[in-house]
Amino acid sequence: MRLSTATWWRPGLVRVLVLPLLLLALAACAGESYPQSTLTPKGDFADLVDALFRTTVFWAVIIFVLVEGALLFAIFRFRGRADDPEPEQIHGNTLVEIIWTVIPAAVLAFVAVPTVRTIFDTARIPETGPDGQAALKVEVIGHQWWWEFRYPELGIVTANEMHVPVGRTVDLRMKTVDVLHSFWIPQFAGKRDVFPNRETRLWFSAREVGAFPGACAEFCGIQHGRMDFYVMVDEPAAFDGWVATRQADSAAAAMRPAAAPVPADSLAPDAAPVAAVDPLVAEGKQLFMTKACAGCHALGSAGAATTMIGPNLGGIGTRKMIAAGWLENTDENLAHWIQNPQAVKEGVLMNVPPITDAEATALVAYLRTRQ
């Protein structure tokens, strides 16, 4: 029998044909190269979670195919006809009820074993990493809306960029100073809620060098969606260089007055020339002190962990992003952020006095020297 056009395009049949195609198209949009994809694990912790995820999905797909296949077979093989007798009723059939209770229970138990094992494996903080070194301790402090990172064993405090060496286990000890946050590095570790006055812990070890995004995964206010950060995974030698630079920057962050250029004709013939300070940088340094910037921001690690309410600006000149991972660290963006932070992230605590374009340029020039 030939179907009429009206029969062919009835709504139920259209849904059956179109919905699977839409699902396939949607799946094609989810590439594994997405920066915050959990499907591309880059560390030991993430590997454990990924293995559990793929095992669970594998068996779920098999069960789905078997169940849906049996359902479709029953629908077409035993579809009702006008002259069919009353089918046998199985309500109260003890054997059938035992079978359809035991089989799902066995499936759940089969999935529960690797799940429980993974929970314990990820909860156990390794004391040493794959490279044999002791775990690197990093204290993570959540703020509205930025992240502070402290390295207690190294005497370093920074913000919104956490540097770690490749291959070394990182032991994160986390808390907040205000509301509930959730720390999440999709390619390295699972989410972990972070609370005021309570420490939670998380660990990971990265096996690939690069910049990996993280985010707050718990609604924490109007700028929750702009509370990002980056994990910068360095080669061991590069990480050691970063540590040395940060420690030296801390020692030099006493904000001494800028030295004035020394006229060349005032030097003795055998005296070495003294490097002149860029007047724009000197002006920016002075503005940093007089425009209240130094009241909230530290430029080095010494004393910054307890006395400053704003992000530590040590190394701001070479950071990948600013405004908690929201703006690329260009001169234009940095000047805009300095002059009008509320236009970028409404509600942030950074309220600044009026700053002219010339003053912003000088401040940017000075902050660029904080390498």
JOVENVEN-V464650 format. One record per residue. RES is the residue in one letter. PHI is phi in whole degrees, 0 to 359 (999 if undefined). BURIAL is # if it has 16 or more other C-alpha atoms within 10 Angstrom, else .. Layout:
{{RES & PHI & BURIAL} {RES & PHI & BURIAL}}
This chain:
{{M & 999 & .} {R & 271 & .} {L & 284 & .} {S & 284 & .} {T & 299 & .} {A & 296 & .} {T & 291 & .} {W & 297 & .} {W & 261 & .} {R & 294 & .} {P & 305 & .} {G & 299 & .} {L & 291 & .} {V & 298 & .} {R & 298 & .} {V & 298 & .} {L & 276 & .} {V & 277 & .} {L & 301 & .} {P & 299 & .} {L & 294 & .} {L & 295 & .} {L & 295 & .} {L & 296 & .} {A & 295 & .} {L & 295 & .} {A & 297 & .} {A & 293 & .} {C & 280 & .} {A & 264 & .} {G & 285 & .} {E & 288 & .} {S & 278 & .} {Y & 301 & .} {P & 305 & .} {Q & 256 & #} {S & 283 & .} {T & 275 & #} {L & 274 & #} {T & 236 & #} {P & 296 & #} {K & 235 & #} {G & 200 & #} {D & 297 & #} {F & 301 & #} {A & 297 & #} {D & 298 & #} {L & 297 & #} {V & 293 & #} {D & 296 & #} {A & 297 & .} {L & 295 & #} {F & 300 & .} {R & 291 & .} {T & 296 & .} {T & 296 & #} {V & 296 & .} {F & 303 & .} {W & 288 & .} {A & 296 & .} {V & 295 & .} {I & 299 & .} {I & 295 & .} {F & 299 & .} {V & 297 & .} {L & 295 & .} {V & 293 & .} {E & 293 & .} {G & 297 & .} {A & 295 & .} {L & 296 & .} {L & 295 & .} {F & 300 & .} {A & 294 & .} {I & 297 & .} {F & 275 & .} {R & 282 & .} {F & 241 & .} {R & 294 & .} {G & 290 & .} {R & 234 & .} {A & 299 & .} {D & 262 & .} {D & 289 & .} {P & 285 & .} {E & 295 & .} {P & 291 & .} {E & 293 & .} {Q & 270 & .} {I & 251 & .} {H & 298 & .} {G & 90 & .} {N & 281 & .} {T & 299 & .} {L & 298 & .} {V & 296 & .} {E & 293 & .} {I & 295 & .} {I & 298 & .} {W & 280 & .} {T & 263 & .} {V & 290 & .} {I & 298 & .} {P & 299 & .} {A & 296 & .} {A & 294 & .} {V & 296 & .} {L & 297 & .} {A & 295 & .} {F & 297 & .} {V & 280 & #} {A & 293 & .} {V & 299 & .} {P & 294 & #} {T & 295 & #} {V & 296 & .} {R & 298 & .} {T & 293 & #} {I & 301 & .} {F & 289 & .} {D & 295 & .} {T & 279 & #} {A & 280 & .} {R & 277 & .} {I & 278 & #} {P & 293 & #} {E & 280 & .} {T & 229 & .} {G & 255 & #} {P & 302 & .} {D & 273 & .} {G & 85 & .} {Q & 277 & .} {A & 296 & .} {A & 298 & #} {L & 278 & #} {K & 272 & #} {V & 229 & #} {E & 268 & #} {V & 248 & #} {I & 237 & #} {G & 273 & #} {H & 231 & #} {Q & 277 & #} {W & 230 & #} {W & 200 & #} {W & 243 & #} {E & 252 & #} {F & 236 & #} {R & 242 & #} {Y & 247 & #} {P & 298 & .} {E & 281 & .} {L & 250 & .} {G & 71 & #} {I & 239 & #} {V & 232 & #} {T & 215 & #} {A & 216 & #} {N & 67 & #} {E & 223 & #} {M & 255 & #} {H & 268 & #} {V & 220 & #} {P & 276 & #} {V & 295 & #} {G & 84 & #} {R & 257 & #} {T & 292 & #} {V & 246 & #} {D & 257 & #} {L & 265 & #} {R & 239 & #} {M & 238 & #} {K & 200 & #} {T & 233 & #} {V & 252 & .} {D & 222 & .} {V & 251 & #} {L & 290 & #} {H & 236 & #} {S & 220 & #} {F & 271 & #} {W & 214 & #} {I & 241 & #} {P & 307 & #} {Q & 270 & #} {F & 240 & #} {A & 204 & #} {G & 282 & #} {K & 286 & #} {R & 218 & #} {D & 295 & #} {V & 236 & #} {F & 240 & #} {P & 289 & .} {N & 59 & .} {R & 208 & .} {E & 268 & #} {T & 244 & .} {R & 231 & #} {L & 206 & #} {W & 219 & #} {F & 197 & #} {S & 221 & #} {A & 268 & #} {R & 247 & #} {E & 219 & .} {V & 284 & #} {G & 154 & .} {A & 251 & #} {F & 237 & #} {P & 282 & #} {G & 225 & #} {A & 202 & #} {C & 278 & #} {A & 249 & #} {E & 226 & #} {F & 302 & .} {C & 224 & #} {G & 133 & .} {I & 293 & .} {Q & 252 & #} {H & 305 & #} {G & 291 & .} {R & 241 & #} {M & 249 & #} {D & 254 & #} {F & 201 & #} {Y & 231 & #} {V & 259 & #} {M & 262 & #} {V & 268 & #} {D & 248 & #} {E & 297 & #} {P & 308 & .} {A & 294 & .} {A & 294 & .} {F & 295 & #} {D & 299 & .} {G & 295 & .} {W & 297 & #} {V & 299 & #} {A & 298 & .} {T & 295 & #} {R & 295 & #} {Q & 293 & #} {A & 293 & .} {D & 295 & #} {S & 296 & #} {A & 292 & .} {A & 265 & .} {A & 269 & .} {A & 283 & .} {M & 59 & .} {R & 291 & .} {P & 301 & .} {A & 293 & .} {A & 284 & .} {A & 277 & .} {P & 299 & .} {V & 261 & .} {P & 301 & .} {A & 296 & .} {D & 284 & .} {S & 269 & .} {L & 275 & .} {A & 293 & .} {P & 305 & .} {D & 260 & .} {A & 278 & .} {A & 283 & .} {P & 294 & .} {V & 263 & .} {A & 296 & .} {A & 282 & .} {V & 274 & .} {D & 301 & .} {P & 304 & #} {L & 294 & #} {V & 294 & #} {A & 299 & #} {E & 296 & #} {G & 298 & #} {K & 297 & #} {Q & 295 & #} {L & 296 & #} {F & 302 & #} {M & 280 & .} {T & 268 & .} {K & 266 & .} {A & 75 & .} {C & 300 & #} {A & 291 & #} {G & 286 & .} {C & 241 & .} {H & 243 & #} {A & 261 & #} {L & 256 & #} {G & 218 & #} {S & 278 & #} {A & 298 & #} {G & 75 & .} {A & 284 & #} {A & 292 & #} {T & 240 & .} {T & 251 & .} {M & 250 & .} {I & 261 & .} {G & 256 & #} {P & 300 & #} {N & 292 & #} {L & 259 & #} {G & 299 & #} {G & 80 & #} {I & 300 & #} {G & 295 & #} {T & 242 & .} {R & 291 & #} {K & 289 & #} {M & 228 & #} {I & 230 & #} {A & 58 & #} {A & 57 & #} {G & 76 & #} {W & 260 & .} {L & 239 & .} {E & 295 & .} {N & 279 & #} {T & 252 & #} {D & 300 & #} {E & 297 & .} {N & 294 & #} {L & 295 & #} {A & 296 & #} {H & 297 & #} {W & 295 & #} {I & 293 & #} {Q & 282 & #} {N & 215 & #} {P & 296 & #} {Q & 293 & .} {A & 287 & .} {V & 270 & #} {K & 224 & #} {E & 300 & .} {G & 99 & .} {V & 293 & #} {L & 285 & .} {M & 281 & #} {N & 250 & .} {V & 244 & .} {P & 290 & .} {P & 304 & .} {I & 232 & #} {T & 284 & .} {D & 299 & .} {A & 295 & .} {E & 293 & #} {A & 297 & #} {T & 299 & #} {A & 293 & #} {L & 297 & #} {V & 298 & #} {A & 300 & #} {Y & 290 & #} {L & 296 & #} {R & 294 & #} {T & 280 & .} {R & 276 & #} {Q & 273 & .}}
